[in-house]
Amino acid sequence: MTYLDRDAQLKADNAARPAPGTVLCRLDEVAEPGGKSFRYREGGDVFMGLVVRFGGKLVGYVDSCPHFGWPLAYDDRHLFSGEHLLCTGHGALFKPLDGMCVAGPCLDEALSEWPVEVVDGVVLTR
Ligand code: FES
């Protein structure tokens, strides 16, 4: 599997995907609005996750753009263009709370959900 293999990241038996209940970070480590990236490797499997804070809510996505499978940002500075999350690959814009692409080369496709929750100020996988 390559770093950018979107299908492999999404597969149910991806050994690198963190188990439910895995501690990711403190909520206050995620900018509002903004995002934070997470990378996991297990054997030959890779998983890239992203949590986004926007409008007082926090959501998680597999950090893999529907266009080419690239992560949305390379330096953990998730960029917002107005009200939208920006993929730095080719400029796709996503609605931050449902992951729908509203402009760019993957129009009407969506980021894949990565369920997360906040418990006592800590972000966990669900
Ligand atoms: S990889 Fe995101 S727009 Fe091309």
Backbone and ligand atoms as CSV (ligand in chain L), in Angstrom:
chain,resi,resn,atom,element,x,y,z
A,1,MET,N,N,0.841,-1.187,0.000
A,1,MET,CA,C,0.000,0.000,0.000
A,1,MET,C,C,0.876,1.237,0.000
A,2,THR,N,N,0.492,2.212,-0.769
A,2,THR,CA,C,1.237,3.456,-0.776
A,2,THR,C,C,0.587,4.452,0.179
A,3,TYR,N,N,1.324,5.483,0.510
A,3,TYR,CA,C,0.851,6.538,1.406
A,3,TYR,C,C,-0.447,7.161,0.905
A,4,LEU,N,N,-0.610,7.222,-0.401
A,4,LEU,CA,C,-1.741,7.938,-0.977
A,4,LEU,C,C,-2.831,7.018,-1.494
A,5,ASP,N,N,-2.828,5.749,-1.103
A,5,ASP,CA,C,-3.799,4.793,-1.614
A,5,ASP,C,C,-5.105,4.931,-0.838
A,6,ARG,N,N,-6.029,5.715,-1.391
A,6,ARG,CA,C,-7.285,6.022,-0.696
A,6,ARG,C,C,-8.097,4.766,-0.407
A,7,ASP,N,N,-8.238,3.892,-1.372
A,7,ASP,CA,C,-9.031,2.676,-1.169
A,7,ASP,C,C,-8.451,1.824,-0.043
A,8,ALA,N,N,-7.125,1.718,0.013
A,8,ALA,CA,C,-6.498,0.915,1.057
A,8,ALA,C,C,-6.726,1.530,2.435
A,9,GLN,N,N,-6.711,2.870,2.495
A,9,GLN,CA,C,-6.955,3.528,3.780
A,9,GLN,C,C,-8.364,3.267,4.289
A,10,LEU,N,N,-9.310,3.179,3.346
A,10,LEU,CA,C,-10.709,3.041,3.722
A,10,LEU,C,C,-11.100,1.595,4.006
A,11,LYS,N,N,-10.275,0.639,3.632
A,11,LYS,CA,C,-10.678,-0.757,3.775
A,11,LYS,C,C,-10.896,-1.107,5.252
A,12,ALA,N,N,-11.852,-1.990,5.473
A,12,ALA,CA,C,-12.259,-2.328,6.840
A,12,ALA,C,C,-11.131,-2.973,7.633
A,13,ASP,N,N,-10.233,-3.688,6.964
A,13,ASP,CA,C,-9.185,-4.392,7.701
A,13,ASP,C,C,-7.855,-3.638,7.697
A,14,ASN,N,N,-7.901,-2.318,7.508
A,14,ASN,CA,C,-6.681,-1.514,7.587
A,14,ASN,C,C,-6.139,-1.612,9.020
A,15,ALA,N,N,-5.022,-2.303,9.174
A,15,ALA,CA,C,-4.455,-2.554,10.503
A,15,ALA,C,C,-3.949,-1.273,11.163
A,16,ALA,N,N,-3.728,-0.229,10.386
A,16,ALA,CA,C,-3.198,1.015,10.945
A,16,ALA,C,C,-4.284,1.924,11.504
A,17,ARG,N,N,-5.546,1.650,11.181
A,17,ARG,CA,C,-6.623,2.520,11.665
A,17,ARG,C,C,-6.748,2.365,13.175
A,18,PRO,N,N,-6.675,3.446,13.938
A,18,PRO,CA,C,-6.695,3.312,15.396
A,18,PRO,C,C,-8.043,2.795,15.899
A,19,ALA,N,N,-7.982,1.997,16.930
A,19,ALA,CA,C,-9.181,1.375,17.490
A,19,ALA,C,C,-10.073,2.423,18.144
A,20,PRO,N,N,-11.382,2.134,18.251
A,20,PRO,CA,C,-12.272,3.035,18.994
A,20,PRO,C,C,-11.738,3.261,20.409
A,21,GLY,N,N,-11.840,4.503,20.864
A,21,GLY,CA,C,-11.357,4.832,22.196
A,21,GLY,C,C,-9.914,5.305,22.227
A,22,THR,N,N,-9.253,5.352,21.075
A,22,THR,CA,C,-7.877,5.839,21.033
A,22,THR,C,C,-7.847,7.346,21.291
A,23,VAL,N,N,-6.996,7.768,22.208
A,23,VAL,CA,C,-6.841,9.193,22.505
A,23,VAL,C,C,-6.053,9.851,21.380
A,24,LEU,N,N,-6.621,10.929,20.813
A,24,LEU,CA,C,-5.951,11.640,19.727
A,24,LEU,C,C,-5.219,12.881,20.230
A,25,CYS,N,N,-5.911,13.717,20.992
A,25,CYS,CA,C,-5.316,14.957,21.483
A,25,CYS,C,C,-6.302,15.620,22.427
A,26,ARG,N,N,-5.894,16.729,23.007
A,26,ARG,CA,C,-6.835,17.558,23.755
A,26,ARG,C,C,-7.605,18.428,22.764
A,27,LEU,N,N,-8.849,18.718,23.084
A,27,LEU,CA,C,-9.663,19.548,22.190
A,27,LEU,C,C,-8.993,20.896,21.954
A,28,ASP,N,N,-8.374,21.459,22.990
A,28,ASP,CA,C,-7.779,22.793,22.819
A,28,ASP,C,C,-6.511,22.782,21.960
A,29,GLU,N,N,-6.086,21.611,21.506
A,29,GLU,CA,C,-4.972,21.535,20.563
A,29,GLU,C,C,-5.430,21.677,19.115
A,30,VAL,N,N,-6.745,21.740,18.910
A,30,VAL,CA,C,-7.286,21.889,17.555
A,30,VAL,C,C,-7.813,23.316,17.424
A,31,ALA,N,N,-7.282,24.053,16.465
A,31,ALA,CA,C,-7.716,25.440,16.268
A,31,ALA,C,C,-9.181,25.486,15.861
A,32,GLU,N,N,-9.826,26.632,16.167
A,32,GLU,CA,C,-11.235,26.847,15.769
A,32,GLU,C,C,-11.334,28.173,15.016
A,33,PRO,N,N,-11.607,28.224,13.713
A,33,PRO,CA,C,-11.743,27.058,12.850
A,33,PRO,C,C,-10.363,26.511,12.477
A,34,GLY,N,N,-10.305,25.220,12.289
A,34,GLY,CA,C,-9.036,24.612,11.914
A,34,GLY,C,C,-9.112,23.107,11.979
A,35,GLY,N,N,-7.964,22.490,11.844
A,35,GLY,CA,C,-7.925,21.039,11.861
A,35,GLY,C,C,-6.596,20.532,12.368
A,36,LYS,N,N,-6.544,19.223,12.620
A,36,LYS,CA,C,-5.315,18.591,13.083
A,36,LYS,C,C,-5.226,17.217,12.433
A,37,SER,N,N,-4.040,16.890,11.939
A,37,SER,CA,C,-3.824,15.631,11.225
A,37,SER,C,C,-3.220,14.574,12.145
A,38,PHE,N,N,-3.510,13.328,11.817
A,38,PHE,CA,C,-2.968,12.187,12.560
A,38,PHE,C,C,-2.519,11.140,11.549
A,39,ARG,N,N,-1.375,10.529,11.821
A,39,ARG,CA,C,-0.820,9.529,10.916
A,39,ARG,C,C,-0.496,8.271,11.706
A,40,TYR,N,N,-0.880,7.130,11.156
A,40,TYR,CA,C,-0.610,5.839,11.802
A,40,TYR,C,C,-0.078,4.867,10.758
A,41,ARG,N,N,0.870,4.050,11.184
A,41,ARG,CA,C,1.392,3.002,10.306
A,41,ARG,C,C,1.447,1.711,11.108
A,42,GLU,N,N,1.007,0.625,10.486
A,42,GLU,CA,C,1.093,-0.704,11.104
A,42,GLU,C,C,1.471,-1.672,9.995
A,43,GLY,N,N,2.681,-2.202,10.069
A,43,GLY,CA,C,3.142,-3.061,8.989
A,43,GLY,C,C,3.111,-2.288,7.681
A,44,GLY,N,N,2.437,-2.825,6.678
A,44,GLY,CA,C,2.348,-2.157,5.385
A,44,GLY,C,C,1.155,-1.230,5.260
A,45,ASP,N,N,0.335,-1.134,6.287
A,45,ASP,CA,C,-0.852,-0.294,6.218
A,45,ASP,C,C,-0.572,1.104,6.766
A,46,VAL,N,N,-1.253,2.062,6.171
A,46,VAL,CA,C,-1.154,3.464,6.585
A,46,VAL,C,C,-2.566,3.987,6.776
A,47,PHE,N,N,-2.751,4.808,7.812
A,47,PHE,CA,C,-4.029,5.501,7.990
A,47,PHE,C,C,-3.740,6.961,8.291
A,48,MET,N,N,-4.444,7.846,7.590
A,48,MET,CA,C,-4.301,9.285,7.811
A,48,MET,C,C,-5.660,9.818,8.216
A,49,GLY,N,N,-5.726,10.458,9.371
A,49,GLY,CA,C,-6.972,11.017,9.867
A,49,GLY,C,C,-6.850,12.515,10.051
A,50,LEU,N,N,-8.002,13.157,10.129
A,50,LEU,CA,C,-8.082,14.601,10.253
A,50,LEU,C,C,-9.269,14.923,11.142
A,51,VAL,N,N,-9.069,15.766,12.137
A,51,VAL,CA,C,-10.210,16.292,12.883
A,51,VAL,C,C,-10.343,17.769,12.572
A,52,VAL,N,N,-11.588,18.227,12.459
A,52,VAL,CA,C,-11.893,19.605,12.062
A,52,VAL,C,C,-12.782,20.228,13.122
A,53,ARG,N,N,-12.428,21.444,13.535
A,53,ARG,CA,C,-13.293,22.231,14.424
A,53,ARG,C,C,-13.852,23.385,13.637
A,54,PHE,N,N,-15.154,23.521,13.736
A,54,PHE,CA,C,-15.818,24.595,12.990
A,54,PHE,C,C,-17.183,24.828,13.609
A,55,GLY,N,N,-17.542,26.063,13.817
A,55,GLY,CA,C,-18.869,26.382,14.316
A,55,GLY,C,C,-19.188,25.738,15.654
A,56,GLY,N,N,-18.191,25.550,16.493
A,56,GLY,CA,C,-18.423,24.967,17.804
A,56,GLY,C,C,-18.546,23.449,17.792
A,57,LYS,N,N,-18.321,22.830,16.645
A,57,LYS,CA,C,-18.420,21.370,16.548
A,57,LYS,C,C,-17.081,20.791,16.123
A,58,LEU,N,N,-16.927,19.490,16.367
A,58,LEU,CA,C,-15.719,18.776,15.956
A,58,LEU,C,C,-16.140,17.525,15.203
A,59,VAL,N,N,-15.546,17.316,14.025
A,59,VAL,CA,C,-15.828,16.133,13.214
A,59,VAL,C,C,-14.505,15.535,12.758
A,60,GLY,N,N,-14.558,14.266,12.348
A,60,GLY,CA,C,-13.353,13.589,11.884
A,60,GLY,C,C,-13.538,13.036,10.479
A,61,TYR,N,N,-12.458,13.052,9.713
A,61,TYR,CA,C,-12.461,12.503,8.359
A,61,TYR,C,C,-11.196,11.686,8.138
A,62,VAL,N,N,-11.295,10.716,7.249
A,62,VAL,CA,C,-10.078,10.129,6.701
A,62,VAL,C,C,-9.418,11.246,5.901
A,63,ASP,N,N,-8.152,11.500,6.171
A,63,ASP,CA,C,-7.471,12.645,5.547
A,63,ASP,C,C,-6.991,12.246,4.160
A,64,SER,N,N,-7.946,12.112,3.257
A,64,SER,CA,C,-7.651,11.637,1.920
A,64,SER,C,C,-8.661,12.281,0.965
A,65,CYS,N,N,-8.172,13.179,0.153
A,65,CYS,CA,C,-9.048,13.909,-0.768
A,65,CYS,C,C,-9.646,12.953,-1.797
A,66,PRO,N,N,-10.952,13.058,-2.074
A,66,PRO,CA,C,-11.564,12.179,-3.075
A,66,PRO,C,C,-10.951,12.320,-4.466
A,67,HIS,N,N,-10.239,13.417,-4.713
A,67,HIS,CA,C,-9.674,13.630,-6.046
A,67,HIS,C,C,-8.517,12.665,-6.315
A,68,PHE,N,N,-7.394,12.825,-5.611
A,68,PHE,CA,C,-6.213,11.986,-5.830
A,68,PHE,C,C,-5.825,11.181,-4.602
A,69,GLY,N,N,-6.565,11.311,-3.520
A,69,GLY,CA,C,-6.208,10.596,-2.304
A,69,GLY,C,C,-5.173,11.309,-1.458
A,70,TRP,N,N,-4.771,12.495,-1.852
A,70,TRP,CA,C,-3.751,13.218,-1.100
A,70,TRP,C,C,-4.340,13.732,0.206
A,71,PRO,N,N,-3.506,13.887,1.239
A,71,PRO,CA,C,-3.987,14.554,2.451
A,71,PRO,C,C,-4.312,16.009,2.139
A,72,LEU,N,N,-5.234,16.596,2.917
A,72,LEU,CA,C,-5.667,17.959,2.599
A,72,LEU,C,C,-4.574,18.989,2.864
A,73,ALA,N,N,-3.734,18.738,3.856
A,73,ALA,CA,C,-2.662,19.683,4.158
A,73,ALA,C,C,-1.414,18.896,4.497
A,74,TYR,N,N,-0.258,19.490,4.250
A,74,TYR,CA,C,0.998,18.804,4.505
A,74,TYR,C,C,1.692,19.269,5.762
A,75,ASP,N,N,1.244,20.332,6.339
A,75,ASP,CA,C,1.976,20.898,7.458
A,75,ASP,C,C,1.097,21.087,8.689
A,76,ASP,N,N,-0.047,20.386,8.731
A,76,ASP,CA,C,-0.967,20.445,9.864
A,76,ASP,C,C,-1.610,21.812,10.017
A,77,ARG,N,N,-1.483,22.670,9.023
A,77,ARG,CA,C,-2.182,23.951,9.054
A,77,ARG,C,C,-3.325,23.847,8.054
A,78,HIS,N,N,-4.458,23.402,8.539
A,78,HIS,CA,C,-5.591,23.207,7.649
A,78,HIS,C,C,-6.200,24.551,7.326
A,79,LEU,N,N,-6.307,24.797,6.067
A,79,LEU,CA,C,-6.651,26.123,5.596
A,79,LEU,C,C,-8.137,26.234,5.319
A,80,PHE,N,N,-8.654,27.363,5.652
A,80,PHE,CA,C,-10.036,27.661,5.346
A,80,PHE,C,C,-10.075,28.789,4.325
A,81,SER,N,N,-10.911,28.581,3.331
A,81,SER,CA,C,-11.181,29.626,2.357
A,81,SER,C,C,-12.623,30.052,2.615
A,82,GLY,N,N,-12.801,31.175,3.268
A,82,GLY,CA,C,-14.146,31.564,3.685
A,82,GLY,C,C,-14.689,30.533,4.654
A,83,GLU,N,N,-15.755,29.886,4.282
A,83,GLU,CA,C,-16.424,28.903,5.143
A,83,GLU,C,C,-16.013,27.477,4.814
A,84,HIS,N,N,-15.017,27.276,3.974
A,84,HIS,CA,C,-14.720,25.934,3.476
A,84,HIS,C,C,-13.303,25.490,3.786
A,85,LEU,N,N,-13.176,24.177,3.950
A,85,LEU,CA,C,-11.878,23.540,4.155
A,85,LEU,C,C,-11.244,23.336,2.784
A,86,LEU,N,N,-9.990,23.681,2.681
A,86,LEU,CA,C,-9.301,23.678,1.395
A,86,LEU,C,C,-8.342,22.496,1.286
A,87,CYS,N,N,-8.384,21.786,0.160
A,87,CYS,CA,C,-7.347,20.801,-0.151
A,87,CYS,C,C,-6.231,21.532,-0.876
A,88,THR,N,N,-5.019,21.435,-0.330
A,88,THR,CA,C,-3.911,22.159,-0.932
A,88,THR,C,C,-3.409,21.471,-2.194
A,89,GLY,N,N,-3.926,20.247,-2.491
A,89,GLY,CA,C,-3.502,19.552,-3.706
A,89,GLY,C,C,-3.882,20.325,-4.957
A,90,HIS,N,N,-5.174,20.466,-5.196
A,90,HIS,CA,C,-5.642,21.149,-6.401
A,90,HIS,C,C,-6.790,22.101,-6.097
A,91,GLY,N,N,-6.914,22.482,-4.838
A,91,GLY,CA,C,-7.831,23.559,-4.495
A,91,GLY,C,C,-9.276,23.179,-4.258
A,92,ALA,N,N,-9.582,21.911,-4.080
A,92,ALA,CA,C,-10.969,21.539,-3.782
A,92,ALA,C,C,-11.404,22.181,-2.466
A,93,LEU,N,N,-12.674,22.576,-2.411
A,93,LEU,CA,C,-13.249,23.166,-1.202
A,93,LEU,C,C,-14.310,22.233,-0.648
A,94,PHE,N,N,-14.265,22.010,0.661
A,94,PHE,CA,C,-15.186,21.087,1.333
A,94,PHE,C,C,-15.953,21.810,2.426
A,95,LYS,N,N,-17.234,21.461,2.569
A,95,LYS,CA,C,-17.986,21.943,3.716
A,95,LYS,C,C,-17.402,21.272,4.956
A,96,PRO,N,N,-17.034,22.042,5.970
A,96,PRO,CA,C,-16.291,21.454,7.086
A,96,PRO,C,C,-17.077,20.452,7.923
A,97,LEU,N,N,-18.398,20.577,7.994
A,97,LEU,CA,C,-19.133,19.711,8.924
A,97,LEU,C,C,-19.741,18.476,8.278
A,98,ASP,N,N,-19.795,18.394,6.946
A,98,ASP,CA,C,-20.245,17.139,6.333
A,98,ASP,C,C,-19.277,16.622,5.267
A,99,GLY,N,N,-18.208,17.368,5.003
A,99,GLY,CA,C,-17.166,16.893,4.108
A,99,GLY,C,C,-17.510,16.910,2.630
A,100,MET,N,N,-18.627,17.535,2.258
A,100,MET,CA,C,-19.001,17.569,0.833
A,100,MET,C,C,-18.135,18.571,0.073
A,101,CYS,N,N,-17.671,18.132,-1.082
A,101,CYS,CA,C,-16.902,19.028,-1.946
A,101,CYS,C,C,-17.880,19.933,-2.697
A,102,VAL,N,N,-17.644,21.247,-2.582
A,102,VAL,CA,C,-18.538,22.210,-3.226
A,102,VAL,C,C,-17.864,22.930,-4.389
A,103,ALA,N,N,-16.569,22.715,-4.571
A,103,ALA,CA,C,-15.862,23.310,-5.709
A,103,ALA,C,C,-14.565,22.554,-5.913
A,104,GLY,N,N,-14.157,22.429,-7.172
A,104,GLY,CA,C,-12.898,21.770,-7.459
A,104,GLY,C,C,-13.096,20.470,-8.208
A,105,PRO,N,N,-12.010,19.719,-8.376
A,105,PRO,CA,C,-12.036,18.550,-9.258
A,105,PRO,C,C,-12.828,17.357,-8.718
A,106,CYS,N,N,-13.243,17.386,-7.474
A,106,CYS,CA,C,-14.041,16.270,-6.937
A,106,CYS,C,C,-15.414,16.775,-6.483
A,107,LEU,N,N,-15.949,17.741,-7.221
A,107,LEU,CA,C,-17.250,18.325,-6.922
A,107,LEU,C,C,-18.289,17.226,-6.664
A,108,ASP,N,N,-19.059,17.402,-5.587
A,108,ASP,CA,C,-20.142,16.499,-5.177
A,108,ASP,C,C,-19.665,15.169,-4.598
A,109,GLU,N,N,-18.346,14.969,-4.483
A,109,GLU,CA,C,-17.850,13.821,-3.726
A,109,GLU,C,C,-17.596,14.311,-2.293
A,110,ALA,N,N,-17.379,13.374,-1.396
A,110,ALA,CA,C,-17.231,13.768,0.005
A,110,ALA,C,C,-16.027,13.102,0.650
A,111,LEU,N,N,-15.494,13.783,1.644
A,111,LEU,CA,C,-14.509,13.158,2.518
A,111,LEU,C,C,-15.197,12.010,3.247
A,112,SER,N,N,-14.449,10.989,3.612
A,112,SER,CA,C,-15.015,9.852,4.344
A,112,SER,C,C,-14.940,10.111,5.837
A,113,GLU,N,N,-16.017,9.799,6.513
A,113,GLU,CA,C,-16.095,10.050,7.951
A,113,GLU,C,C,-15.094,9.191,8.725
A,114,TRP,N,N,-14.508,9.786,9.744
A,114,TRP,CA,C,-13.704,9.080,10.744
A,114,TRP,C,C,-14.342,9.463,12.079
A,115,PRO,N,N,-15.142,8.595,12.656
A,115,PRO,CA,C,-15.906,8.976,13.852
A,115,PRO,C,C,-14.998,9.322,15.032
A,116,VAL,N,N,-15.254,10.488,15.619
A,116,VAL,CA,C,-14.520,10.942,16.801
A,116,VAL,C,C,-15.510,11.532,17.787
A,117,GLU,N,N,-15.083,11.675,19.020
A,117,GLU,CA,C,-15.913,12.306,20.036
A,117,GLU,C,C,-15.018,13.030,21.031
A,118,VAL,N,N,-15.635,13.919,21.781
A,118,VAL,CA,C,-14.908,14.656,22.816
A,118,VAL,C,C,-15.452,14.230,24.161
A,119,VAL,N,N,-14.557,13.764,25.043
A,119,VAL,CA,C,-14.934,13.363,26.399
A,119,VAL,C,C,-14.013,14.098,27.360
A,120,ASP,N,N,-14.611,14.932,28.213
A,120,ASP,CA,C,-13.845,15.694,29.205
A,120,ASP,C,C,-12.678,16.460,28.566
A,121,GLY,N,N,-12.944,17.068,27.400
A,121,GLY,CA,C,-11.936,17.893,26.760
A,121,GLY,C,C,-10.869,17.124,25.996
A,122,VAL,N,N,-11.069,15.812,25.829
A,122,VAL,CA,C,-10.113,14.975,25.111
A,122,VAL,C,C,-10.797,14.405,23.866
A,123,VAL,N,N,-10.088,14.431,22.734
A,123,VAL,CA,C,-10.617,13.905,21.475
A,123,VAL,C,C,-10.223,12.432,21.353
A,124,LEU,N,N,-11.254,11.605,21.133
A,124,LEU,CA,C,-11.071,10.148,21.044
A,124,LEU,C,C,-11.688,9.647,19.758
A,125,THR,N,N,-11.174,8.529,19.253
A,125,THR,CA,C,-11.870,7.843,18.163
A,125,THR,C,C,-13.102,7.163,18.750
A,126,ARG,N,N,-14.132,7.050,17.926
A,126,ARG,CA,C,-15.366,6.393,18.343
A,126,ARG,C,C,-15.483,5.025,17.691
L,1,FES,S1,S,-5.868,16.068,-4.283
L,1,FES,FE1,FE,-7.359,17.396,-3.398
L,1,FES,S2,S,-8.011,18.606,-5.035
L,1,FES,FE2,FE,-6.620,17.211,-5.959
